[in-house]
Structure formats: C-alpha cells, structure tokens
Amino acid sequence: LIIGYLMDTFSTMIVSTQKVLIAVMKALAISAPLGKFNNAVFSITGAIYYITIAVFFIFLTCMIIDMKRGKKKGAVIIAIAFAVLILVNTGVDRIPDKYTEIDTSANKVFELTDTTYDFIDTLREDVDIYVWGDRDDIQETIVYTLDRYDSASKHIDVEYVDPVVSPTFYQDYAEVEPEQGSLIVAGKNRYKVIQYEDLLSYGVNSGTKYVTGYDGEGKITGAINYVLGAETMSVYLISGHGENALEDSFVNEMEKQNYEVRTISLTDEEKIPEDAKGIIINGPSSDFSKDEMEMLKSYFKNGGKALITLNYTAPHLDRLYDYLADTYNMDIHNGMVFEGNTKNYYNQPMYIFPTVIECDLTENISTDNHVLVPYSKAITMGDNVNKVVYTELMYTSESAYIKANISNLKNFTKNDTDIAGKAVLGVNAIDHATEADITVIGSYITFTDDANGVVAGNNLRLFSGITAAFSDGSESRLAIPAKSYTVGNLSTNKSVSYALFGILVFMIPILLLAAGTVIW
C-alpha cells in the first residue's frame, strides 16, 4: 500500500526519457484514479485498476493459505501474476481518455460538445496547444478538457511546458510571462494566448467577483478557429447617449465568436464603419441627434444588424423610437412591465421570468431554466410592413401589466390606469427588402452579470445567440457557452433517507459479515 501511494511521486524522480518505466509506475499509482472519481470523473481505467489489484491480492492470499497447508507454490507463478497485473493496467492506461473517462458532473463540465467535435473533424491543419505549467500542477478540469482535444484529432497536439525547464518559452508568444495554467494555441501563421483566469466565467455579488462556471471549451475552440484563419469581424458599441457599459463577461463572449469589440461615438464619425458586422446600443438614456439618426438609417438601409436594449429610466426617445415605429412598426411603451403571476417572477414582480420562444437566437438557452428580464419596457409590433418579419423572443403571462408612471411608485399593486395583458419583452425584426436585422430587448439589465447569475448563465446564452446572428457565415456560431458550476441539490424525504441509512449502514454490512462467517 505504501509503495502504491508513493508510486506517483516516485515516477516524477525518473528521467523523462524513460517513458515506459514512467507509464508503468503511473499505471500502478493507487491514488491517481481516486482523484478522478473525486472530480466527478468515472474512470474505466481506474475501475479496472482497483478490480485487478483486488484480484491480485486475493490471489496472493490464496497462495499463502495453500503454502500454510503444505502446498509448495513457486515464485514464478507470483511473478507471472504480477506481470499480468502490470501489462493489463499499462495497456488499459494507453487507451485514449475519451473512451475511458466519463464526465458524470451535472453540467458535463469538461466533456466537449457536439459542436466542438464536428468542428474538430473538419481540421486539415495542425494546431499546437501549449500549457504553461507542469501537468501535475494544472487544475484537473483543464487537464481533462485538454485530454479530450488531444485524443479527438491527430491535428491537435497538447504539450505541457514546465516553466522551470523552459523559462523563456513564452517569449515567442507574449511579452509578459502568463500565469500558470494559461494556454498558448498556435497554428501555422497565427497564435492566441488564453490566460488562466479567462478559462473561468465570473459573477458579481455586491461588488465581489466570484467564479460561476468553466469556459475552457468555449475559449479553446474559439482560439483554434482563430489561429486557423477564421475572419475577425468588428462589432461596435455605440456611446454618447448615456449607454451602459457592457460588462466583461459579455464582451468576452463576443471575442469567443471572433468579434473585435470597439466603442465609438457617432459624433466623431461621418458614418458607421463599413467593417461593422453589427452594432449594440445598450440602454441609451438620451436621444440621438438628427445627424446621428441619419447615420443609423443609412446603416440599416444597407442591411445593418443591431442589438438595442431599452432603459426604463429614460424618457421617450423620440427620434430613435419613432424610427423603429415608422420603419419597423415597433412601438416602445413608456413605463415598466410588472408580472402578475407569482410563478413568473423572481422575488418582486418587476424581475420577470418570461416565456422564451424557441428560435435560432434562443437555441442555446437551457429549457430547464429561465431568462431573467428585470425592469423592462414593453414592445408592441404592428402588422408586417415593407416585408418586415417579426419574431417574438420573450413575453409575459396574461396577468402582466404596464405602469406608465413609475417615478412616484409606492407599491406594485395593479390599478385601473395600468395597461393589462401579455407584454412582449424581446423581439427580432428582419426587413427582407434591405436585409436589416434588429433585435430589441426590453431591459439593458438583462445583459448584466447580476441578472445572468440568477439564471445560471442563460442570459449570456441569449446574448450569444443574438450576436452570433450578426455574422453572415458560420464561424461565429462556434461560440460555446460557459458551463455553470451552479447545480440543483438532490433532496430526498425523511422516509427514503432512513431507508437508505438502514440498508447501507446496517443491512449490507450484516449480510456481508454473516456470509463471511458461513464461509469460514
């Protein structure tokens, strides 16, 4: 047992060129499979290891009993059994991890999605993934993820670079040494550095940043796509009208889609740049000037694409809202939407869990969870005009109501002056005459870390689906949503708990003791 526990440590003392000896020692390390089981990985290799070890020691026990009974057993048989043990475990350990390690975590944290596997199958050029750090020092989930990439294609090679052995290796790719666990994805002509902290997704609670999930697959797949020459496209954040800054997690999501995110003020431009794949107007609180509106009109006439989110504190933005009404027949209601059905809101009736319509923009959203839309305005669509086709993305229940005046709001109770009935909180409009594509969301707060954290990343998935549509091609749709660490708890009632307790703690041990006594 002592040798088995120390085998992994002993293997690190062997010269790296002795690969066969190191493989044998690692295959016999007693704690290695247990570490995988503890990290929600069912390892077939580990299961075979523990079973064969058990069988081997039962065999040795039988040999000792026979020897005490006077039967002579040769050391050759024991040596053969030990050799079989080594061969079986070393051989099984050589099988690619994707066939022997099963991700049993609730959200399949390190298992690759079909999107990534389909993309990897199309690779025709080699890609190297360099991991800055010794494999044993890297966080297990990242190692498991990289093992999947390494075994998925002969065109992907994962190599761990020990900073102690190769301290200057990073200098060909970065000016400053990356933190341990960072990745360097290198193709023939391009490379991309993924810092370790960017492999995780974060939320904010009362100003404190905390880890909410794992974004390894999304970042690695996006980087491979980039280094193989995928087109880098520009998305512009419009500023100058009190727009709200887009938080880092949402900017990072667009960067995974190979977008270069830039901020521009229309007062400094003659027109919206021609390389814009899309624009984002995030919760403006003041209206656009005549000249700025002319830029927007020209942009949409040329088939521009946009995401516009609304600000419940803003007055009626005459030029912007009138343009949406006149050209796309979308009316923006003043006031705020309240949900009257307690099943459709979170804590307070203005934190709405709307019904989400399944379409191309919402396909990444988990059907088991909600999208949270707080402090939202309502959107009304008229009849189709100028070949404009609408798609409702989200709407409330029939119990909802709109309060027009919220400046002196004393309570949330519905009154006679409120507009009652279903309210649309998100809509996509496509003008097939100009190919303009506009998505309007009732609240800019939808795309914030606070709202996104409540629904385990579904708001970010909605955002990703909308921005993916900015691209005319398929490259941006390779964006893989981060996998949340937030899972529901398994709960049982008391009667089931007591029954399981009795079976596992008393009945099974007693039966085993009784069977052993009978055999003895």
N, C-alpha and C positions, 0 to 999 in steps of 0.2 A: 504493500500500500504506500509506504514511504517513497519507494522508487517511482511508483506510478504518479504520485502527486508532484514529485520533483522532475519528472521526465521533460516537461515543457521547459523548465528552467535549464536543465542540462543541455537541451537542444540549442539554446542560444549561445552556449560556450563552444560549439563546434564550428570549425572553419566553414564559411558559407559555400565553399566548393564541394563539400561532402553532402550533396543533395540527397542521396539515397539514405544515408545514415540519419540525416535530419528528418526526412519523411517518415522513417520507421519510428523514431523517437516521438515525433508529434502524433503519430497514429496511436501510440500507446499511452499518451498523456491522459490521466484519469479525470482531470478537471476540465479539459477543453470542451467535451460535449456538454457537460453540465452548464457551462457558461452560456452555451447556445440555448439550452432549454430555458434557462432563467431569462433570456431575452426574447421569449415568445417564438423561438425557432424550434420546430420539431425536426431534429436531425436524424435521418435514417442511418447515416454513418455512425452517429453516437449511439443509437439504439442497438445496432449490430455490435458495436464495441462492448457495451455493457453486457449484452447477452453472451457473447463469446468469452468474455472474461469470467462470467459466472460459470459457464460450462467448463472452462479450463480448470477453475479451482475446484469444482465438483469432481472433475476427473482426477485431480491430484489427491483429493480426499479419499476417493475410492482406491487409488493406488496405495495410500498409506494404510488404509484398513486391511487391504489384501496382504501388504507386507507384514503387518502385525499378526496376521493369521498364518504366516509362514510361507506365503506365496512369494516367489522371487520375481521381481519386475526389473527389467533393465532400464538404465538411464537413457538408452537410445529412444525408447518409446516416449519418455517425457520430453526429450529434446525434439522429437518429431512433432509432438503435440504443440510445443511452444513455437516451433517453426510455422506450423499451420496457423496458429493464432496470429503471428506477425504477418504472414502472407495475406490472410483474409482481411485484416484491418488496413494494411498498407494498400492493398488493391482497391478496397472499397473507398478509401480516402482519396484515390486518384480520380474517382468519378466526378464530373463537374457538379458544382454545388447546386445548380438549378434543378438537378434531378434528385438530389438527396436532402435538401433543406427546404422545409415547408414553412412559410410565414403564417403563423397562427394568431398574429396580432389582430385586433378587431378591425383596424383600418388597412391591413396589408401594407405596413409602413415601408418596408424595403423591397417588396415584390414589385417588379416592373409591370406597367400596364400594357394592354394590347397595342396601344398607340405607339409606345416606345419599341416594342418587339417588331411591329410592322415597319417602323422607320429603320430599325437596325437591319432588317432583311434586305433593304434597298441599298445598303452601303457597298460601294465599289472601291473606295479609297481607305487607306489605313489611318487610324486615329490612335494616338498615344495619350493615356491618362496617367499623369504623374501625381502621386500622392506625397505631399510634403510631410514626411514622418515615417517612423518605423511602423510596420503593420500592427505590431502588438500594442502600440501606443495610440492607435486611432480608434475613435468611438465605434462600437460594434456595428451599429446600424449602417454607418457609412461603408464599413468593410463588406457587410452582407450585400449592400446595394451594388458596390463595385464588382463583387464576385459575379453578380448576375450579368453585368455588362461584359465582363471578361469572358464568360462562358457562352454568351449569346451570339458572338460573331468572331470569326478569325481575323476580321479587320480592326478589332478593338483590343488593345493591349494595355493592361493596368500594371504599373510599376511603382513600388514604394521606394521613395528616395530618403534615406536616413541623413538628416542634416549634419550629424556628427561625421559621417563618412564622406559626404559630398556637400560641404557647407556653401559652396559657391554655385551650385547647380541652378538655383532660381534666377541668377543674374541674366540669363538669356531670355527671361520672360517677364521679369519685374524688377523695378529699381529698389524696392524695399522687400526684405525677407517676409514672405507670407507667414501667417500664424500656422501652428501645427494643425494638420487635418485639412489644410487647403488643397485644392486641386488645380493642376495645370493641364488643360485639354489642348493638345497640339495636333494640327493637321499638316498637310504638305506646305501650305502657304500662310496659314493663319493660326493663331492660338488665342486662348482665353483663360484668364486666371479666375478661379472661383474661391473667394475667401471662405474659411470655415463657417463664420457666422452667417454667411449668405445661404448656407445649406439648410438653415433653420428658418421658420417663419415665427413672427412675433406678434403679440398683442400688447395693448397698453391699458393698465388699470390704475386710475388716479395718478397718472403721470409716471407709473412704474412699468418698465418694459419687461415682458416675460415671454418665455418660449411657449408657443401654442401648437407647433407642428413641425414636420420634417419636409423639406422641399428639395431633397437631394436629387430625385429623379427628374423633376422639372428643370433644375439648373443644369444637370449633366446632359440631358437630352437636348436642351436648348443650345448648350455650348458646342456639342458635336455638330448640330445643324449649322451653327455659325461658322465653325472652323472649316467646314466642307464647302463654304462659299455661298450660303444662303443670303439672299439680299437683305441688307439692313435698310429699314424703312423709317420714316420720320412721323412722329405724332406730336402735334403742337398743343400745349396748354395755353389757352387764351387768358390774358391778365389785363388789368386796368379797369375792372368794373366791380371790384370787391370780391372777386372769385376766391374760393377757398383752396388753399394749397392741397395738392393730392399727396396723401401720406406715402411713406417709403414702400410699404408692402405692395401698394397698388402700382407704383412706378416700377418696382422690381418685376411685377407680373408682366408688364408690357415689355420690359427688357428681355424676359424669357422668350417673348414672341418675336424677338429680333427687331424690336422697335427702338429707335433712338428718340428719347423723350426730351423735348425742348419747350421752353416757355417764351412766348412772345407777347408784346403789347401791340395791338393794331395801330395805335397812334404813331408808332415808329416804323410802320410798314406801309408800302403802297398797295400791297395785296397779300393774301395768304400765300405763303411759299408754294411753289409748284410741286415740290417733292413731298408735300403733306399727304400721307395716306389717310389721315383723319385728324380731327380737332376735338378738344374737350373743353367745354365751357362749364366749369364746376361751381354751381351755386352763385351766380352773379347777384349782387345786391343793388347795382345801379345800371341804368340803361346804356345801350350803345348809341354812339353819335350817328348822324346821317352818313358820314363818310365810312364809318366802320360797318354800318349795315349794308352799304353798297358792296364792300369787300365780301361780306358773308353771302349776299345774294349772288354775286359773281361766282363765288366758290361753289355754291350749291348748284348753280346753273351748269357748271362744268362737271357735275357728278360727284361733288364732295360728300364726305361722310363725317358724322359728328355724333358725339355723346353730349347731351345737355342735361344737367341736373338743376333742380329748382331750389330756391331758398325761401323758406316760409316767412322769414322776417322781411323780405324785400317787398317793396310796393309793386304795383302793376308796371312791368317794364314795357311801356307802350310800343316801342319800335320792334323789340325782339318778339314779344308775344303777338303783336298784330301781324308780323310777318309769318309766324307759324300758323296763325288763324287764316290769313288771306291766301297763303300759298299751299298749305298742307291741311287746312281745315281742322287744326288742333287748337282748342280753346283751353287756356290755363285759368283755373278758378282761383280767385283770391281766397285767403283763409287757409284753414288746416283741416285735414281729414281725421276724424275720430272713429274708432271701431266700436260698434255697439255690442258685438258678440264676444263674450269673455274668452272663448276658445281661440279667438283670432288676434289677441294682443298679448304683449309681454309687460306685466306689472301695471301699466297705465294705458288707456285707450288710444293714445297717440303713437305708441310703439307697436306698429301693426305687423302681424304675420299674414301677408296677403296670399291668396291663391295664385300660384305661378303656372302659367300656361307653358306646356312643353313645345319648344320650337328650337331652331338652330342656335339661338342666342342663349337658351337656358338649358341646353342638353347636359352641361357639366354639373348641374345642381343635383345634389343627392335628394332622391324622392322621399327619404325618411326624415328630412329636416326642413326647416323653414328658411325663408329670407326675411330679414328684419328691415322694415322701412319706417324710420321714426320721423315725426314732424313733417308730414308730406302734404304737398298740394295735390289737387285732383286734375286730371286731364280728360277732356271730352273730345271725341272725334265725331266729325260730321260724316256726310255721305262722301264716297270716293269722288275726288275731283282731279282733273288733269292726270289721270291714270295713277293716282296715288293709292297704294295698297297699305292698309294698316294691319298691324299685328299687336293685339293686346298682350302684354307681358305679365302684368300683375293686376289684380283687383281685389277689393274688399268684399265682405259679405253684404247682403241686402240690409243689414242692421246698421251700416255705417252712416255717418252724417258729416256735413261740412259746416264748420263755424266760420263765418265770414270775418267777424271781428274778434281777434284774439289778443288785442292789446290790453284789454281790461278783463281778461278771463278770470272768473272767480271759481268756477267749478267745471266739470266735464259733462254735466248733465245735458241731454238733448233738449232743445226748446223749439218753439213754433217757428222761429225765424231761420232755423238751420235747414240746409238742403239735405234731405234724407234719401237713402238708397245706395246702391252699389257705386263705388268710386274706382276709377282706373288710376293706378299709381305708376304705371310704366307702359310705354307704347313705342313701337317701331314703325316708322313710315318710310316707304320706298317709292320714289317718283320714277316710274318706268320710262317717262319721257326724257328725263335728264340723268337718270341713274343716281340721283341724290339719295342718301341713306341716313336718316336722322333717328336717333333713339333718345327719348325724353324720359327721365326718371323723376318722380315727384319730390325727392329729397336728396340733397347732396350728402346728408349724413349717412345715407345707405352705404356709401363707399368710404367708410372710416374704420379704423381698427376696432373701436369700441363696439360698433354695430356688428361688424364681422365676427368678433369674438363670441358674441351671444349665440350665433348660429353655426359655430364650428367651421367657419370658412366659406359658407355658401354665398355670402355677399361678394366675396372676392371671385368666386367661380362665376357669378353672374357678370361681374365686371370683365372677366377674362373672355367670356363668350361674346360680349358686346364689342370689345376692342379687337378680338380675332376677326370679326366681320369687316374691319377696316381693310384687311388685306384682300387683294383680288385673287391671290394664289393660295396655296395650301400650306406654305411654310409656317405661317404664324400659328396655325392650328395645332402645331406640335406642342404648344404650351401645356404642361401637365400640372394640374392644381396641387398645391401642397397638401400633405396628408396630416390631418389633425391628430394631436395626441389626446384630444378630449373624447372620451368614450362613456357610454352609459354603464351604470353598475348593474351586475347580475344580482337580483334580490329574490329571496325565497321566503315563504311564510314560515311560521314557527313549527308547524306540524312536520313540514318537509325537512326543516333544519334538524329537528330532534330525531327524525327517522334516519337521516344520513349519518348523524352523530352516532346513533346506536349501531348502525351497520358497520361503519368504518372503524370505530374505536373499540367496540366490544365483540360483535358477532364474528367478523372476519378473523381477528386475532385468535379468538377462542377456537374457531374451527381449525385454524392452522395448527394450534397447539395440540388439539385433540388428534388431528391426523398424524402429527409427528410422534405422539405418544403411542398410537396404534402401530405405526411402522417400527418404532423402537421395540 
